[in-house]
């Protein structure tokens, strides 16, 4: 739901556009957050209560070298094993 597109020369572009418009709505993202229990890409949709606060998560960025990300992961894994 965070990324979707229209297939060029698809059989029913009007219906596809309508679906795309719906998938981007707050309503659709709220349904996904409720049923699938996942975070929405939209800022106006609250995450499911079971998920940790996003700001509390330790994030690794794709721009960091692999060995840096691996070291961070291992440190977190060892910490959680205690």
Rosetta blueprint (number, residue, H / E / L):
1 X L
2 X L
3 X L
4 X L
5 X L
6 X L
7 X L
8 X L
9 X L
10 X L
11 X L
12 X L
13 X H
14 X H
15 X H
16 X H
17 X H
18 X H
19 X H
20 X H
21 X H
22 X H
23 X H
24 X L
25 X L
26 X H
27 X H
28 X H
29 X H
30 X H
31 X H
32 X H
33 X H
34 X H
35 X H
36 X L
37 X L
38 X L
39 X L
40 X L
41 X L
42 X L
43 X L
44 X L
45 X L
46 X L
47 X L
48 X L
49 X L
50 X L
51 X L
52 X L
53 X L
54 X H
55 X H
56 X H
57 X L
58 X L
59 X L
60 X L
61 X L
62 X L
63 X L
64 X L
65 X L
66 X H
67 X H
68 X H
69 X H
70 X H
71 X H
72 X H
73 X H
74 X H
75 X H
76 X H
77 X H
78 X H
79 X H
80 X H
81 X H
82 X L
